[in-house]
């Protein structure tokens, strides 16, 4: 909730108030007297659950790709990556 001032800044019909009852009442009165809807929904569209989900999935995909690339970069040569049994070592 700490980002509320940044989110509603510049949105007509949205007002910040203190916790004082008279200030809350004044801001509510301003909002109700405005007589029309705000564009607040459009301003917070980036917080939509679908958009947020896509961003989270993109982060996971990026991490997985980086891990995959790192594994390729630091993989052992094929002859060192083969498992050798103790019997084979004795031969």
N, C-alpha and C positions, 0 to 999 in steps of 0.2 A: 504494500500500500504506500510505500515511500515514494513511488514514482508518480503518484496521482497528480501533483502539480505539473510535471512534465507532460503527462498524458492529456490533461484537459486544457493546458495553456493554449490560447488561441481558438478555443471552441466556443462559439457564441452560445449563450444560455447556460454555460457551466460556470459555477462560482465556487471559490474556496472560502471557507469560513473558519473562524476560531471555534472553540468549544463553548463560547459564551452564548447563552440562550438568545439574547437579543440579536447577535450576529447571525446565528443559525436561522432565526425567524426572518431577518432582513434578506438573506440570500435565498431562502425558499420563496419569499414573496416576489423577489426579482425573477426567479425562474418561472414561477407560475404566471406572472403578469406578462411574460414574454409572448405567450400564446402560440408558440409553434415548437416543433421538435428541434433537437440539436443535431449536429452532425457527429456526435460522439461515437456512435456505432462504427462509422467509417474510420474514425481516428484510432480505434482499438481493434480493427480487423486483424492486425498482425498478432493479436493475442488469442485469436480463435483457436479452438482445440485442434482443428484439422491442420491449420498452419503451424501450430506449435509441434504437433506430432510429426509433420513432414520435416521440420528442422531437427528434431531429435533423431529421427531415422537417418537423416543426412549425416549427422555427427557420428553415429554408430557405423554407418557405411564407410565413412572416411577413416575412422580408427581401424576398422577391419582391413581396409585396403592398405593402409600404412603398415599394419602388422604383417600382411601377406608379402608386401614388397620387402620389408625388413628381413623376413624369413628367407626369401630368395637371395637377398644380398649377402647374408651371413650363413648360408647353408654350407655344410661340410661337403667336400668332394665326394663323389659317389663311392669311391673305394674306402673312405673313412666312415661313411654312414651305414655300411653294411654291418649287420649284427654277426658277430663271430662267436661260436660256441666254444666252450673250454676244450672239447675234443679237437676242434679244428686248430686251436692254438698249440696243442701238444704235437701236432703233426709237423 
